[in-house]
Amino acid sequence: MGHTGLNAASPDELAGLLERHAYLTDDGLATACFLALRMGRPLFLEGEAGVGKTELAKTLARVLGAPLIRLQCHEGLDASQALYDWDFPRQLLHLRAAEAAGVADVARLEGELYDRRFLLARPLLQALETSPSVLLVDEVDRADDEFEAFLLEVLSDFTITVPELGTIRAEAPPVVVVTSNRTREVHDALKRRCLYHWLEHPSFEREVAIIRRRLPDAAERLAGRVARAAQRLRERDLLKPPGVAETIDWTEALVALGARDLDPGTAAVTLGAVLKYREDQQRVLAGGLDALLGGA
Amino acid sequence: MRDVTETMVGFARTLRAAGGPADPQRVQTMLEAVGHLDVLDPGDVYWAGRLALCAGPADIERYDRCFAAYFSGATPRPGRKAPPVVVRRAASPRPGDGEGGDGRALRSAASSTVEVLRDRDVGRLTAAERAEVARLIAVLDAGAEHRPSRRFAPAPGGRIDPARTVRETLRRGGEIAPLRRTRRTRPRRVVIIVDVSGSMSPYADALLRFAHAAARSGGRGVEVFSAGTRLTRLTRELRFRDPDAAMAAASAAIPDWSGGTRLGEELEEFLDRFGQRGLARGAIVVVASDGWERGDAALLGEQMARLRRLAHRVIWANPHRARPGYAPLTAGMAAALPHVDDFTSGHSLGALAALAHLIKGRPHARRPR
């Protein structure tokens, strides 16, 4: 099983393609993506918030030139929101129109009611019907465990059965990226279907490279200082250590202010871009910004 | 030289022996993955295995250890040896057993022991009584209070269910018969944090058994942690159905039995790693501790305030509360108490049953706020 639109022969080549779309990977992630594409397996990504799980799915979609179909999970998510739903108002309208036109063939009319055009495709069905596509099942840990059961069904066969219509099969299975923040353990059966990868915060050098790649306007010195400060913040005891997403936001804020370097003054006024909890800000300010920014 | 499949399967067996999730389906995935990569490149082999044979961040360290050991030719050293656990099998007095011969007398004696044991402090029982209490704790029903769910169920009263009404109307050829629905309910999540420090050691076993009973009645909605000097998630260990097996697994997992207490820090870690992300939101949180805090009591107060803001209800069970003349004077207890909805004891079988009622949402010892 393979995916259309992929022309990478090795993990390194795929890493190159991803980099061209401003996403820097390491060996592990590149191999994970490569195997997911080659084996047609869903990729299960776990890691701290803001390490780039969602961004990876978006970039994969750009690399493959395929649309990204996103299913944001939440508590109480059910089949009619994730798979499909019948469009009752339109069915009713159709019935009324047929009545007005005086249609006599009742059997045919009834058959027409459960036609594909009255079926509203929700993300999972949409992904099976769009080929090629990238399906992002975001924060699956937020959905109830019942939901995982039918997600498992869709992800193992790439088919959806609509009782009134029959089985809908994907022409070519979509590329699937499942992300989780580990607020609860996801069922093993689901994980077993997937390739599992744990995403770490990037190393200092890689983070500088990511900032430079995403924000070409940022001075090299600024990128280095911001990355260093972010690395130090992650070592602190914070409610929400900054992810790469926050580092990029912070740099963007500093660039917008015209800063070429990160000093305590500019850091203090832009701290809200990187620390989103009042307690965290207070803790860092109490520890002194010089300590955070000191050194090279 | 052995062929690739044999080598890789051998590696998977090593990993499984070390406790890794290397089931046949995952091994199949690994072999398929290796097929797409360069078998002679150690990096590729490493990643093919890691992507297929790990199921969580905790598995990665073990994987690395096994990988290094297997592919360097050495045998992996066994994992951390679990401390020996004395498991006492709870036995009920059986008629015809032991010294007496009169079955009827023994049976009536058994029912009256329940009454006697009900209010006895579990810290002061003999081994036999303790086993009997353990057996009785295991059958406590500690299901959780219900909360409204997002989903609906058909009901005789309530708001109109548009989809079902339209479907029914279609079925009846246009005649409208309004159908109604109300919200379904789901049990609330229950989080139980048991203090296993030295001062709590007479009660820790009974409280963990209670947590096990709660996990058995509440299913996946119950999360259990132990606190002392290190926060340990015990939910998976307590999934064993047999109480003694669950206790043995929990004892093996807890690294800080009978140590000190840094409850404030533990609670902070719980809230940072689990609570704030969703585990404590809308949950019923039970903290079973005597509040003898060695760390900063102010931190404990601060974290309890945070917990209160997240949780639906916070219950504090302090076994020492039942002692005559008890007053919450320890700094930790005094700091925590303003942020607690229910303050109860949990020192005896009867008190644990009362705690179960509290979790069920039938107030027994509601403190005026």
Interface residues (C-beta under 8 A of the other chain):
Chain A: P11 D27 G28 T31 A32 F34 L35 R38 M39 R41 E46 E75 G76 D78 F88 Q91 L92 L95 L113 D141 R142 D145 N181 R182 T183 R184 E185 D188 K191 R192 L195 Y196 H197 W198 D237 L239
Chain B: P21 D23 Q25 R26 T29 E32 A33 H36 L37 G43 D44 W47 A48 R50 L51 A52 C54 A55 G56 P57 I60 S149 R150 R151 P162 A163 V166 R167 L170 R220 T235 R236 E268 D272 F274 Q276 R277 G278 L279
